[in-house]
Amino acid sequence: MDNNQKNLADRFDSPWKDILDEFFEACLLLLFPEAHSKIDWEKPIRFLDKEFQQIIHDAPQGLQIVDKLVEVHLRTGEKTLVLIHIEVQAQRETKFEKRMFVYNYRIYDKYQLPVAGFAILADEHPSWRPHKFEYNILGCKMGIIFPSVKIIDFRDRWLELDKSSNPFAVVIMAHLKALETKKDRDNRFQWKLVLAKMLYKKGYCRDDIVALIRFIDGVMNLPEDLEQEFWKEILADEEVIKMPYVMSIERFALKRGYQQGIEEGRQEGRQEGRQEGRQEGRQEGRQEGRQIGYQEGLLKKTHEMIYSALKIRFGEVSDEIKELIIRVEAMEKLDVLHESAVMSRTLEEFREVLHSVSNPS
C-alpha cells in the first residue's frame, strides 16, 4: 500500500460511536422509522455503554464493530432496551447473526426486559444481508430475527438524503463517499469539502454542525497536505466566517491539524532548547513552545475571524476597533465578540459590545 492509500485508510468505529451518542433519535427516524414511531421521545433515554461492555467482555477483538445499548420508553408506557449493532469492517463477518443472538439473550438475562436489536451494515458487499439466527434441535426452535439496513442501498437515494433535514442523512452521505473515494485522494478532498460546507446551508445548530464535522473528518481521512488544505478552505469560506459559532469549528481544526501557531511554537521551543545546550532545556523549550504556540495560534486566528466577519458586514475595520479586539484574550469574551460581529445590526452596536467586554463594570 503506498503512502497516499495508507493515509486514506479509515477506521469507522470511533466516529460511529460518537455520532450515535449525538443523533440516536435521528438515526432511528431515518433508518428504522417504524421503531422510531413507537418510542416516547418525550421521556429521557439512557445510554448503557459501560453496563453493555461488562455483558460482552468476551467480544472478539480487532473487528470494527459499534454497539449501542439504550434504555427507552415506548408510547404504551413500557420500558424496553434497544440494541444498535453496526458492522463497519471491510469484509463480511460470518458470526454476525450469532453475535446478535448472543448479545440479545445476555441483555435480556441481565435486565429482564424486552430487547429490540437493529443492525446497520456499513460494508460494501451488496449480497451480504444478515437478518436472523436460528437453530432447531429435537423439536425445539431457538433464534432471533432482526431488522437490518444496508447503507450502500442509499446510493440510489442520494437526492432524498440531500434534501432531508435529518442530520443523520449527512452521516449516511459521508459514509457512502468515504467508501467510494477510499482510493482517490483528490476526489475525497472535493467531497469532504462539499459535505462540510453543506452543513452551513442546512441551518443546523452549533452542536450538530460540530458533531457532523467531527464525523465527516473521522471517516474521510486525508493525507496531511490535503488535510491542511481542507481546513484552510473551510475556515476561509464566507458562509463559515459569518456563523456565530465558527470558533468551535476553529478550535477543532486547530486540534485536528491546522496548527500553524503550534508548529511555530515547536520551532521556538527547539531553538530555545538548543541555546541552553542541555537535554533538559530542549525538553522544556519544546513543551513551553508547544503550549505558547497553540495559545498564540488560536488567539490570532480568533481575532482574524472577528475582523473578517466585521469586514464582510460593515466594510473596512478601523485601527481603533482592531486594537481593542487584540487586547481581548479571554476565549469566552472572544466568543461574545464574534457572535456580536455576526449578529449586530450596526457597527456602532458591535462597538458597544466591544467596550462592555473590554471594560466590564
C-alpha positions as a Markdown table, in Angstrom:
| # | Residue | x | y | z |
|---|---|---|---|---|
| 1 | Met | 0.0 | 0.0 | 0.0 |
| 2 | Asp | 1.5 | 3.4 | -1.0 |
| 3 | Asn | 1.6 | 6.3 | 1.4 |
| 4 | Asn | -1.4 | 8.0 | -0.1 |
| 5 | Gln | -3.6 | 4.9 | 0.2 |
| 6 | Lys | -2.3 | 4.3 | 3.7 |
| 7 | Asn | -3.3 | 7.9 | 4.7 |
| 8 | Leu | -6.8 | 7.2 | 3.4 |
| 9 | Ala | -7.2 | 4.0 | 5.5 |
| 10 | Asp | -10.3 | 4.6 | 7.6 |
| 11 | Arg | -11.4 | 3.3 | 10.9 |
| 12 | Phe | -15.1 | 3.9 | 11.1 |
| 13 | Asp | -15.8 | 2.6 | 14.6 |
| 14 | Ser | -14.9 | 5.6 | 16.7 |
| 15 | Pro | -16.7 | 8.2 | 14.5 |
| 16 | Trp | -19.8 | 6.0 | 14.5 |
| 17 | Lys | -19.8 | 5.6 | 18.3 |
| 18 | Asp | -19.7 | 9.3 | 18.8 |
| 19 | Ile | -22.3 | 10.2 | 16.2 |
| 20 | Leu | -24.8 | 7.7 | 17.7 |
| 21 | Asp | -24.5 | 9.4 | 21.0 |
| 22 | Glu | -25.4 | 12.7 | 19.3 |
| 23 | Phe | -28.1 | 11.5 | 16.9 |
| 24 | Phe | -29.6 | 8.4 | 18.3 |
| 25 | Glu | -33.2 | 9.5 | 17.7 |
| 26 | Ala | -32.3 | 10.9 | 14.2 |
| 27 | Cys | -30.7 | 7.6 | 13.4 |
| 28 | Leu | -33.8 | 5.6 | 14.2 |
| 29 | Leu | -36.0 | 8.1 | 12.4 |
| 30 | Leu | -34.1 | 7.8 | 9.2 |
| 31 | Leu | -33.2 | 4.1 | 9.2 |
| 32 | Phe | -35.9 | 2.4 | 11.3 |
| 33 | Pro | -38.9 | 4.8 | 11.2 |
| 34 | Glu | -41.4 | 2.2 | 12.3 |
| 35 | Ala | -39.5 | 1.6 | 15.5 |
| 36 | His | -39.0 | 5.3 | 16.0 |
| 37 | Ser | -42.7 | 5.9 | 15.9 |
| 38 | Lys | -43.3 | 3.6 | 18.8 |
| 39 | Ile | -40.9 | 5.2 | 21.2 |
| 40 | Asp | -41.9 | 8.0 | 23.5 |
| 41 | Trp | -39.3 | 10.6 | 22.8 |
| 42 | Glu | -40.7 | 13.0 | 25.4 |
| 43 | Lys | -39.2 | 10.7 | 28.0 |
| 44 | Pro | -35.5 | 10.6 | 28.6 |
| 45 | Ile | -33.3 | 7.9 | 27.1 |
| 46 | Arg | -30.3 | 6.4 | 28.9 |
| 47 | Phe | -27.2 | 5.1 | 27.2 |
| 48 | Leu | -25.8 | 1.9 | 28.9 |
| 49 | Asp | -22.4 | 1.8 | 27.4 |
| 50 | Lys | -20.4 | 0.7 | 30.5 |
| 51 | Glu | -23.0 | -1.8 | 31.5 |
| 52 | Phe | -23.1 | -3.3 | 28.0 |
| 53 | Gln | -19.3 | -3.6 | 27.9 |
| 54 | Gln | -19.5 | -5.8 | 31.0 |
| 55 | Ile | -22.0 | -8.0 | 29.3 |
| 56 | Ile | -19.9 | -8.5 | 26.2 |
| 57 | His | -16.5 | -8.7 | 27.9 |
| 58 | Asp | -15.5 | -11.7 | 25.7 |
| 59 | Ala | -16.4 | -9.9 | 22.4 |
| 60 | Pro | -14.0 | -10.6 | 19.5 |
| 61 | Gln | -11.1 | -8.1 | 19.4 |
| 62 | Gly | -9.9 | -6.3 | 16.3 |
| 63 | Leu | -13.2 | -6.0 | 14.5 |
| 64 | Gln | -14.6 | -2.6 | 13.6 |
| 65 | Ile | -17.9 | -3.1 | 15.5 |
| 66 | Val | -20.0 | -0.5 | 17.1 |
| 67 | Asp | -22.7 | -1.4 | 19.7 |
| 68 | Lys | -25.0 | 0.9 | 21.5 |
| 69 | Leu | -27.4 | -0.2 | 24.2 |
| 70 | Val | -30.1 | 2.4 | 25.0 |
| 71 | Glu | -32.9 | 2.3 | 27.5 |
| 72 | Val | -36.1 | 3.9 | 26.1 |
| 73 | His | -39.8 | 4.1 | 26.9 |
| 74 | Leu | -42.5 | 3.1 | 24.5 |
| 75 | Arg | -45.6 | 5.1 | 23.8 |
| 76 | Thr | -47.6 | 2.3 | 25.6 |
| 77 | Gly | -45.7 | 3.1 | 28.8 |
| 78 | Glu | -43.4 | 0.1 | 28.8 |
| 79 | Lys | -39.7 | 0.4 | 29.3 |
| 80 | Thr | -37.5 | -1.5 | 26.9 |
| 81 | Leu | -34.0 | -1.8 | 25.7 |
| 82 | Val | -32.7 | -1.0 | 22.2 |
| 83 | Leu | -29.5 | -2.6 | 20.9 |
| 84 | Ile | -28.0 | -0.9 | 17.8 |
| 85 | His | -25.3 | -3.1 | 16.3 |
| 86 | Ile | -23.2 | -1.6 | 13.5 |
| 87 | Glu | -20.9 | -3.8 | 11.4 |
| 88 | Val | -18.3 | -1.4 | 9.8 |
| 89 | Gln | -15.4 | -3.7 | 8.9 |
| 90 | Ala | -14.4 | -4.1 | 5.2 |
| 91 | Gln | -15.2 | -7.8 | 4.9 |
| 92 | Arg | -18.3 | -9.9 | 5.8 |
| 93 | Glu | -18.3 | -11.3 | 9.3 |
| 94 | Thr | -19.5 | -14.9 | 9.4 |
| 95 | Lys | -20.6 | -14.9 | 13.0 |
| 96 | Phe | -22.6 | -11.6 | 12.9 |
| 97 | Glu | -26.0 | -13.2 | 13.2 |
| 98 | Lys | -24.9 | -15.5 | 16.1 |
| 99 | Arg | -23.4 | -12.5 | 17.9 |
| 100 | Met | -26.7 | -10.6 | 17.6 |
| 101 | Phe | -28.5 | -13.6 | 19.1 |
| 102 | Val | -25.9 | -13.9 | 22.0 |
| 103 | Tyr | -25.9 | -10.2 | 22.8 |
| 104 | Asn | -29.7 | -10.2 | 22.8 |
| 105 | Tyr | -30.2 | -13.0 | 25.3 |
| 106 | Arg | -27.4 | -11.7 | 27.5 |
| 107 | Ile | -29.0 | -8.3 | 27.8 |
| 108 | Tyr | -32.4 | -9.9 | 28.5 |
| 109 | Asp | -30.9 | -12.2 | 31.1 |
| 110 | Lys | -29.3 | -9.2 | 32.9 |
| 111 | Tyr | -32.2 | -6.7 | 32.8 |
| 112 | Gln | -35.3 | -9.0 | 32.4 |
| 113 | Leu | -36.6 | -6.5 | 29.9 |
| 114 | Pro | -37.6 | -7.0 | 26.2 |
| 115 | Val | -34.7 | -6.2 | 23.8 |
| 116 | Ala | -35.0 | -4.9 | 20.3 |
| 117 | Gly | -31.9 | -5.4 | 18.1 |
| 118 | Phe | -31.2 | -3.5 | 14.9 |
| 119 | Ala | -28.3 | -4.0 | 12.5 |
| 120 | Ile | -26.6 | -1.3 | 10.4 |
| 121 | Leu | -24.5 | -2.9 | 7.7 |
| 122 | Ala | -21.8 | -0.4 | 6.6 |
| 123 | Asp | -19.8 | -2.7 | 4.4 |
| 124 | Glu | -19.6 | -2.8 | 0.6 |
| 125 | His | -20.9 | -6.3 | -0.1 |
| 126 | Pro | -24.4 | -6.0 | -1.8 |
| 127 | Ser | -25.3 | -9.6 | -1.3 |
| 128 | Trp | -24.4 | -9.9 | 2.4 |
| 129 | Arg | -27.6 | -9.1 | 4.3 |
| 130 | Pro | -27.8 | -11.0 | 7.7 |
| 131 | His | -31.1 | -10.7 | 9.4 |
| 132 | Lys | -31.7 | -13.8 | 11.5 |
| 133 | Phe | -30.1 | -16.6 | 13.5 |
| 134 | Glu | -31.9 | -19.8 | 14.4 |
| 135 | Tyr | -31.4 | -23.5 | 15.1 |
| 136 | Asn | -33.7 | -26.5 | 15.5 |
| 137 | Ile | -33.0 | -29.5 | 17.6 |
| 138 | Leu | -35.2 | -32.3 | 19.0 |
| 139 | Gly | -38.3 | -30.4 | 18.2 |
| 140 | Cys | -37.1 | -27.2 | 19.9 |
| 141 | Lys | -36.5 | -23.9 | 17.9 |
| 142 | Met | -34.4 | -21.0 | 19.1 |
| 143 | Gly | -33.3 | -17.9 | 17.4 |
| 144 | Ile | -33.7 | -14.2 | 16.5 |
| 145 | Ile | -35.0 | -12.2 | 13.6 |
| 146 | Phe | -33.8 | -8.6 | 13.5 |
| 147 | Pro | -34.3 | -5.6 | 11.1 |
| 148 | Ser | -31.2 | -4.6 | 9.2 |
| 149 | Val | -30.3 | -1.7 | 6.9 |
| 150 | Lys | -27.6 | -1.7 | 4.3 |
| 151 | Ile | -26.0 | 1.8 | 3.9 |
| 152 | Ile | -25.0 | 1.2 | 0.3 |
| 153 | Asp | -28.7 | 0.9 | -0.6 |
| 154 | Phe | -28.8 | 4.7 | -0.1 |
| 155 | Arg | -26.6 | 5.3 | -3.1 |
| 156 | Asp | -29.8 | 5.3 | -5.2 |
| 157 | Arg | -31.5 | 7.7 | -2.7 |
| 158 | Trp | -28.8 | 10.4 | -2.8 |
| 159 | Leu | -31.2 | 13.2 | -3.8 |
| 160 | Glu | -33.5 | 12.2 | -0.9 |
| 161 | Leu | -30.6 | 12.4 | 1.5 |
| 162 | Asp | -29.5 | 15.7 | 0.1 |
| 163 | Lys | -33.0 | 17.2 | 0.6 |
| 164 | Ser | -33.5 | 15.7 | 4.0 |
| 165 | Ser | -33.5 | 18.0 | 7.1 |
| 166 | Asn | -32.5 | 15.0 | 9.2 |
| 167 | Pro | -28.8 | 15.4 | 10.3 |
| 168 | Phe | -28.3 | 11.7 | 10.1 |
| 169 | Ala | -28.7 | 11.9 | 6.3 |
| 170 | Val | -25.4 | 13.7 | 6.3 |
| 171 | Val | -23.9 | 10.8 | 8.3 |
| 172 | Ile | -25.0 | 8.3 | 5.6 |
| 173 | Met | -23.8 | 10.6 | 2.8 |
| 174 | Ala | -20.4 | 10.9 | 4.4 |
| 175 | His | -20.0 | 7.2 | 4.9 |
| 176 | Leu | -21.0 | 6.5 | 1.3 |
| 177 | Lys | -18.4 | 8.9 | 0.0 |
| 178 | Ala | -15.8 | 7.5 | 2.3 |
| 179 | Leu | -16.3 | 4.1 | 0.8 |
| 180 | Glu | -16.5 | 5.5 | -2.8 |
| 181 | Thr | -13.3 | 7.6 | -2.5 |
| 182 | Lys | -11.0 | 5.4 | -0.4 |
| 183 | Lys | -8.5 | 5.0 | -3.2 |
| 184 | Asp | -8.9 | 8.5 | -4.7 |
| 185 | Arg | -7.4 | 11.3 | -2.5 |
| 186 | Asp | -8.4 | 14.2 | -4.8 |
| 187 | Asn | -12.0 | 13.1 | -5.2 |
| 188 | Arg | -12.2 | 12.5 | -1.4 |
| 189 | Phe | -10.9 | 16.0 | -0.8 |
| 190 | Gln | -13.6 | 17.6 | -3.0 |
| 191 | Trp | -16.4 | 15.6 | -1.5 |
| 192 | Lys | -15.2 | 16.3 | 2.0 |
| 193 | Leu | -15.4 | 20.0 | 1.2 |
| 194 | Val | -18.8 | 19.7 | -0.3 |
| 195 | Leu | -20.3 | 17.8 | 2.7 |
| 196 | Ala | -18.7 | 20.1 | 5.2 |
| 197 | Lys | -19.9 | 23.3 | 3.5 |
| 198 | Met | -23.3 | 21.7 | 3.1 |
| 199 | Leu | -23.8 | 21.8 | 6.9 |
| 200 | Tyr | -23.9 | 25.6 | 7.0 |
| 201 | Lys | -26.6 | 25.8 | 4.3 |
| 202 | Lys | -28.9 | 23.4 | 6.1 |
| 203 | Gly | -29.2 | 25.6 | 9.2 |
| 204 | Tyr | -28.2 | 23.1 | 11.8 |
| 205 | Cys | -27.4 | 24.3 | 15.3 |
| 206 | Arg | -23.9 | 24.7 | 16.5 |
| 207 | Asp | -23.6 | 21.4 | 18.4 |
| 208 | Asp | -25.0 | 19.5 | 15.4 |
| 209 | Ile | -22.5 | 21.1 | 13.0 |
| 210 | Val | -19.5 | 20.4 | 15.2 |
| 211 | Ala | -20.6 | 16.8 | 15.7 |
| 212 | Leu | -21.1 | 16.3 | 12.0 |
| 213 | Ile | -17.8 | 17.9 | 11.1 |
| 214 | Arg | -16.1 | 15.5 | 13.5 |
| 215 | Phe | -17.8 | 12.6 | 11.9 |
| 216 | Ile | -17.0 | 13.7 | 8.3 |
| 217 | Asp | -13.4 | 14.3 | 9.4 |
| 218 | Gly | -13.2 | 10.9 | 11.1 |
| 219 | Val | -14.5 | 8.7 | 8.2 |
| 220 | Met | -12.9 | 10.7 | 5.4 |
| 221 | Asn | -9.2 | 10.7 | 6.3 |
| 222 | Leu | -6.9 | 12.7 | 4.0 |
| 223 | Pro | -3.1 | 12.8 | 3.6 |
| 224 | Glu | -1.6 | 15.6 | 5.6 |
| 225 | Asp | -1.2 | 18.0 | 2.7 |
| 226 | Leu | -4.8 | 17.8 | 1.7 |
| 227 | Glu | -6.0 | 17.9 | 5.3 |
| 228 | Gln | -4.3 | 21.2 | 5.8 |
| 229 | Glu | -5.8 | 22.5 | 2.5 |
| 230 | Phe | -9.2 | 21.3 | 3.6 |
| 231 | Trp | -9.2 | 23.3 | 6.8 |
| 232 | Lys | -7.7 | 26.3 | 5.1 |
| 233 | Glu | -10.6 | 26.4 | 2.7 |
| 234 | Ile | -13.3 | 25.7 | 5.3 |
| 235 | Leu | -12.0 | 28.5 | 7.6 |
| 236 | Ala | -11.8 | 31.0 | 4.7 |
| 237 | Asp | -15.3 | 30.4 | 3.4 |
| 238 | Glu | -17.5 | 33.4 | 3.9 |
| 239 | Glu | -20.5 | 31.4 | 4.9 |
| 240 | Val | -18.5 | 29.8 | 7.6 |
| 241 | Ile | -17.0 | 33.0 | 8.8 |
| 242 | Lys | -20.4 | 34.6 | 9.3 |
| 243 | Met | -21.5 | 31.8 | 11.6 |
| 244 | Pro | -21.7 | 32.9 | 15.3 |
| 245 | Tyr | -20.3 | 29.6 | 16.5 |
| 246 | Val | -17.4 | 29.3 | 13.9 |
| 247 | Met | -14.8 | 29.4 | 16.7 |
| 248 | Ser | -16.0 | 25.9 | 17.8 |
| 249 | Ile | -15.0 | 24.7 | 14.4 |
| 250 | Glu | -11.8 | 26.8 | 14.5 |
| 251 | Arg | -10.8 | 25.1 | 17.7 |
| 252 | Phe | -11.5 | 21.6 | 16.4 |
| 253 | Ala | -9.5 | 22.5 | 13.2 |
| 254 | Leu | -6.5 | 23.6 | 15.3 |
| 255 | Lys | -6.6 | 20.5 | 17.3 |
| 256 | Arg | -7.0 | 18.3 | 14.2 |
| 257 | Gly | -4.1 | 19.6 | 12.2 |
| 258 | Tyr | -4.5 | 23.2 | 11.0 |
| 259 | Gln | -1.9 | 24.4 | 13.6 |
| 260 | Gln | 0.5 | 26.9 | 12.2 |
| 261 | Gly | 0.8 | 28.5 | 15.6 |
| 262 | Ile | 1.7 | 25.2 | 17.2 |
| 263 | Glu | 4.3 | 24.5 | 14.6 |
| 264 | Glu | 5.8 | 27.9 | 15.2 |
| 265 | Gly | 5.8 | 27.3 | 18.9 |
| 266 | Arg | 7.6 | 24.0 | 18.4 |
| 267 | Gln | 10.3 | 25.7 | 16.4 |
| 268 | Glu | 10.8 | 28.4 | 19.1 |
| 269 | Gly | 11.0 | 25.7 | 21.7 |
| 270 | Arg | 13.7 | 23.8 | 19.8 |
| 271 | Gln | 15.7 | 26.9 | 19.3 |
| 272 | Glu | 15.5 | 27.9 | 23.0 |
| 273 | Gly | 16.4 | 24.4 | 24.0 |
| 274 | Arg | 19.5 | 24.3 | 21.7 |
| 275 | Gln | 20.7 | 27.6 | 23.1 |
| 276 | Glu | 20.6 | 26.1 | 26.6 |
| 277 | Gly | 22.7 | 23.3 | 25.3 |
| 278 | Arg | 21.2 | 20.7 | 27.6 |
| 279 | Gln | 18.6 | 17.9 | 27.0 |
| 280 | Glu | 16.5 | 19.3 | 29.9 |
| 281 | Gly | 16.5 | 22.7 | 28.2 |
| 282 | Arg | 15.4 | 21.2 | 24.9 |
| 283 | Gln | 12.5 | 19.3 | 26.5 |
| 284 | Glu | 11.3 | 22.3 | 28.5 |
| 285 | Gly | 11.7 | 24.5 | 25.4 |
| 286 | Arg | 9.6 | 22.1 | 23.3 |
| 287 | Gln | 6.9 | 21.8 | 25.9 |
| 288 | Glu | 6.7 | 25.5 | 26.5 |
| 289 | Gly | 6.9 | 26.3 | 22.8 |
| 290 | Arg | 4.0 | 23.9 | 22.1 |
| 291 | Gln | 1.8 | 25.4 | 24.7 |
| 292 | Ile | 2.6 | 29.0 | 23.8 |
| 293 | Gly | 2.4 | 28.3 | 20.1 |
| 294 | Tyr | -1.0 | 26.7 | 20.5 |
| 295 | Gln | -2.4 | 29.5 | 22.6 |
| 296 | Glu | -1.0 | 32.3 | 20.3 |
| 297 | Gly | -2.1 | 30.5 | 17.2 |
| 298 | Leu | -5.7 | 30.1 | 18.5 |
| 299 | Leu | -5.8 | 33.7 | 19.7 |
| 300 | Lys | -4.5 | 35.0 | 16.4 |
| 301 | Lys | -7.0 | 33.0 | 14.3 |
| 302 | Thr | -9.9 | 34.0 | 16.6 |
| 303 | His | -9.0 | 37.7 | 16.2 |
| 304 | Glu | -8.8 | 37.3 | 12.4 |
| 305 | Met | -12.3 | 35.6 | 12.3 |
| 306 | Ile | -13.8 | 38.6 | 14.1 |
| 307 | Tyr | -12.1 | 41.0 | 11.7 |
| 308 | Ser | -13.3 | 39.0 | 8.7 |
| 309 | Ala | -16.9 | 38.9 | 10.0 |
| 310 | Leu | -16.9 | 42.7 | 10.6 |
| 311 | Lys | -15.3 | 43.4 | 7.1 |
| 312 | Ile | -17.9 | 41.3 | 5.3 |
| 313 | Arg | -20.8 | 43.0 | 7.1 |
| 314 | Phe | -19.6 | 46.6 | 7.5 |
| 315 | Gly | -16.6 | 47.1 | 5.3 |
| 316 | Glu | -13.1 | 48.1 | 6.5 |
| 317 | Val | -12.5 | 47.9 | 10.2 |
| 318 | Ser | -10.8 | 50.9 | 11.9 |
| 319 | Asp | -7.4 | 50.6 | 13.6 |
| 320 | Glu | -9.1 | 51.6 | 16.9 |
| 321 | Ile | -11.5 | 48.7 | 16.8 |
| 322 | Lys | -8.7 | 46.3 | 15.8 |
| 323 | Glu | -6.6 | 47.4 | 18.7 |
| 324 | Leu | -9.4 | 46.9 | 21.2 |
| 325 | Ile | -10.1 | 43.4 | 19.8 |
| 326 | Ile | -6.4 | 42.5 | 20.1 |
| 327 | Arg | -6.5 | 43.4 | 23.7 |
| 328 | Val | -9.2 | 40.8 | 24.4 |
| 329 | Glu | -7.5 | 37.4 | 25.2 |
| 330 | Ala | -10.2 | 35.5 | 27.1 |
| 331 | Met | -11.8 | 33.0 | 24.8 |
| 332 | Glu | -15.3 | 33.4 | 26.4 |
| 333 | Lys | -15.1 | 37.1 | 25.7 |
| 334 | Leu | -14.0 | 36.5 | 22.1 |
| 335 | Asp | -17.0 | 34.2 | 21.7 |
| 336 | Val | -19.2 | 37.1 | 22.7 |
| 337 | Leu | -17.4 | 39.4 | 20.3 |
| 338 | His | -17.6 | 37.0 | 17.3 |
| 339 | Glu | -21.3 | 36.5 | 17.9 |
| 340 | Ser | -21.8 | 40.2 | 18.1 |
| 341 | Ala | -19.8 | 40.7 | 14.9 |
| 342 | Val | -22.2 | 38.4 | 13.1 |
| 343 | Met | -25.5 | 39.5 | 14.8 |
| 344 | Ser | -25.2 | 43.2 | 15.4 |
| 345 | Arg | -27.3 | 45.4 | 13.1 |
| 346 | Thr | -24.8 | 48.2 | 13.0 |
| 347 | Leu | -21.1 | 48.7 | 13.6 |
| 348 | Glu | -21.9 | 51.0 | 16.5 |
| 349 | Glu | -23.9 | 48.2 | 18.1 |
| 350 | Phe | -20.8 | 46.0 | 17.9 |
| 351 | Arg | -18.7 | 48.8 | 19.3 |
| 352 | Glu | -20.9 | 49.0 | 22.4 |
| 353 | Val | -20.5 | 45.2 | 23.0 |
| 354 | Leu | -16.7 | 45.6 | 22.4 |
| 355 | His | -16.4 | 48.3 | 25.0 |
| 356 | Ser | -18.5 | 46.4 | 27.5 |
| 357 | Val | -16.3 | 43.4 | 27.1 |
| 358 | Ser | -13.1 | 45.4 | 27.2 |
| 359 | Asn | -14.2 | 47.5 | 30.2 |
| 360 | Pro | -16.5 | 45.4 | 32.4 |
| 361 | Ser | -18.3 | 47.3 | 35.1 |
